[in-house]
Amino acid sequence: MTRSKVQAFIITGIIAFSALCAMGLNEFLPDITIPEISFKKFSLKDEKGGGVKSTTKKRSSDYKTENSYGKVIDTYKGVAVYYNGSVSNVKGRNVSSDGYNLGLRYQCVEFVKRFYYEHFNHKMPDSYGHAKDFYDYTVPDGAFNKKRGLYQYKNGNMSKPRETDILVFGPTSFNQFGHIAIVSYVGKDFIEIVQQNPGANNPSRMKYGLRNSEGAWFIKDSYVRGWLSKNNR
């Protein structure tokens, strides 16, 4: 085919396509279904500013399968810790048999409130709120937090946190709601926490350094606001 014939063929094609457009191209084309594009949701690890993973075998990643949601991955004093997968995963609200709001399944708050309900038979007067809301800046250090029905201590209190205290983390750049956990062990210079919903690949137990400065005890994490306790010390 000569060059002139090729040019004529191209021009003819252009003219034909223009005619189709003028008449309504859709009438001459089959229906086309454009597939919906789904974007994978990524769970970003919370900033914990110095948290050290413990050697516990209770790692969420060990349970990372399609049907792992709601499986028990740890227990503390007989109270179960459930696998939630992505930190933003929510599947309904958990309510006790007597109507007490335990929280959204299986967020960090749900475990903490369920632990206090099952272990201490404790019901918080205000059973709602994000994790960060459990620490009330209007409550003086060592005073009674009426919303939670517990004593509140700042990070830097004269007394160490104790086992079963509630540790409250403030919001981070990756997590605007904060985080909450139970103190499961207190050592000489560290504490261990047990937590639910730390992220799909994070463990249910973590350790944080503990230091004393001029008589006050600090948990070595810039996001720790303080802790709540049944004990008035």
Secondary structure, DSSP 4 states (H G I P E B T S, - for coil): --HHHHHHHHHHHHHHHHHHHHH-GGGGS---PPPPP-PPPP-PPPP-SS-EE-S-S-BGGGG-STT-TT-EEEEETTEEEE--SSTT----EEE-TTS-EEEETT-HHHHHHHHHHHHH----SS----GGGGS-TTSPTTSEETTTTEEEEETTBSS---TTPEEEE---SS-TT-EEEEEEEE-SSEEEEE-S-S-TTSBSEEEEEEEEETTEEEES-TTEEEEEES---
